Amino acid sequence: MISLITLSVDCRTPMDQTGLESLLLDMTRGDQEALAQLYHRTRTAVFGLTLSYLKNRHDAEDVTQDTFVRAWENAPSYRPQGKPMAWLLTIARNLSLMKLREKDRTESLPEEDWALPGPDDALTTEDRTVLSAAMSVLEDEEQRIVLLHAVTGLKHREIAESLSLPLSTVLSKYHRALKKLRRKLEGGDPR
């Protein structure tokens, strides 16, 4: 069972930051195909982040769409710094927080809603169920950090920037979350 965590991390495709930056620059010139490609390559990561904040699949889908609309509208203001994914996730985070303030939500996400879309998914339905149950032992911020690292392949420093947290906090929460997941998957007390 421990291999599920490793499997989810090892199966991720690292984001090609240069390629994403090129797509954003193409969007500044009104290239709608660049927007479509950006959406295709980053939608899972954006959805995972919005879902971790909103804990409501429908709201997360709406905010994910809004993120790409906002990215299209604000592409001319993007300044190439080699961090296009962080820029996109910052938009998603801000929109998620606005939605939370708007709805004042604190409800829990049902386990079945934790399934993230992914065409090259190597996890079986049973694996997803086990992984969802394991993820439920994590605090919200720990879930966000694990998902951002596992799904998007972001480095801890990039996650820290995206979530406006100190790097040391991200590292400690990530390692604490992995320990909890291992204990849960081994059948012990995750705390």
Summary of the structure (lengths in Angstrom):
residues: 191
radius of gyration: 16.4
end to end distance: 17.8
largest distance: 54.4
contacts: 565
relative contact order: 0.16
helix: 73%
strand: 0%
